[in-house]
Amino acid sequence: MCGGPTLSQPSFLPPSDPRANYLAHQREIDEAVAGVLRGGAYILGREVASFEAEFARYLGVPHAIGVGSGTDAIHLALRACGIGPGDEVITVSHTAVGTIVGIESAGATAVLVDIDRDTRTMDPGTLGAALSPRTRAVLPVHLYGHPAALEEIGAFARERGLFLVEDCAQAAGALCRDRRIGSWGDIAAFSFYPTKNLGALGDGGAVITSRPDLAERLRMLREYGWRQRYVSEIPGVNSRLDELQAAILRVKLRHLDAENARRRSLAGFYLEELAESGLTLPWSRPEVVHVYHQFVPGHPRRDALRAALRSRGVGTLVHYPVPVHRQPAYRDRVRVAGGMERTEAAASAVLSLPLFPELRREDVERVCVSIRDWARREPAS
Ligand SMILES: *Cc1c(COP(=O)(O)O)cnc(C)c1O
């Protein structure tokens, strides 16, 4: 007997599936990749320049600068603003650790605040207590694809002469009051990690800005501080988007709006199917377009629910189980400003269900049936 899957066992449903997205655009991507391979320019050539122009136009900002990753995009965005050792950057503890790595790579200290209970993004009410004479920037994260409260956070930063730096890694294409996220801040960082809404087939990132001075510094910083080849005017790094990834991203960008619409439609289906399930469901502010990088309900018995789904072949993830201020590497290095009750509550309750553009409605239904079955059998707590 061989141990392959049988008809009675539906296939494993992954939480995300970048390979399915490649297959959905295979012909276009294969052509784009072959074009680069035959072209002979592999670093900072025509594909990167074209992608930068197309991505900037898509976001409605003048400048996009491709870099090596989303973490580098945060690091270099801060350095372009002149932020470094001795400076503080206010951000959230409920985020990908890349946000913090970017801040620390610039040499700055991360000051962590609590989140809003409903949107799970930065609570603007916490910012006053986080200020110090060293504060230079406020860095909200558009977590799970939901824009942070940009109007209030932006006003707070502007009134105090702080930079507004957006972490857009999870929210490519999202809107707040009909304006793309990324265009609200002085400068913004994107990640093209393969599972992101706009995903490359490898690492990649970009920095977005309307300010020509910041754009110019960024172009120098990403390549040894060069303005002119082989002459380093400022200390820089090597963090370049490569031609292959840029060519792939140009294909993917053409499909981003349609794929975000698909994510929103699948999220709507989840919301309907889970309405009576007893889970806390994601909520979005009426003035935003949420692009559902993740669909993240909550439940106090999250780990039991996760195990039950796993046993039925449904893969889930937890974004994120340990808040940054509790991580071994960071608990003694970051400054915590105010309480972290909502961050801690989220870390113990959140569960990311499968969501990607190629997911079928039947798949969502299968996940929801499993959740409802589990919830019915759970003793009421
Ligand atoms: C993915 C991510 C990053 C880091 O991006 P990389 O490309 O993986 O370096 C930073 N912040 C957030 C919120 C992310 O989701």
The ligand as a MOL file (V3000), in Angstrom:
LIG
                    3D

  0  0  0     0  0            999 V3000
M  V30 BEGIN CTAB
M  V30 COUNTS 15 15 0 0 0
M  V30 BEGIN ATOM
M  V30 1 C 6.8980 41.4850 5.6490 0
M  V30 2 C 6.9460 42.6490 6.5550 0
M  V30 3 C 8.1180 43.3950 6.7760 0
M  V30 4 C 9.4570 42.9610 6.2430 0
M  V30 5 O 9.5170 42.7910 4.8850 0
M  V30 6 P 10.6590 41.8300 4.2670 0
M  V30 7 O 10.5480 42.0500 2.8030 0
M  V30 8 O 10.3220 40.4480 4.6870 0
M  V30 9 O 11.9640 42.2960 4.8030 0
M  V30 10 C 8.0410 44.5360 7.5520 0
M  V30 11 N 6.8890 44.9210 8.1210 0
M  V30 12 C 5.7520 44.2200 7.9650 0
M  V30 13 C 4.5010 44.7070 8.6140 0
M  V30 14 C 5.7420 43.0540 7.1940 0
M  V30 15 O 4.6120 42.3610 7.0640 0
M  V30 END ATOM
M  V30 BEGIN BOND
M  V30 1 1 1 2
M  V30 2 1 2 3
M  V30 3 2 2 14
M  V30 4 1 3 4
M  V30 5 2 3 10
M  V30 6 1 4 5
M  V30 7 1 5 6
M  V30 8 2 6 7
M  V30 9 1 6 8
M  V30 10 1 6 9
M  V30 11 1 10 11
M  V30 12 2 11 12
M  V30 13 1 12 13
M  V30 14 1 12 14
M  V30 15 1 14 15
M  V30 END BOND
M  V30 END CTAB
M  END
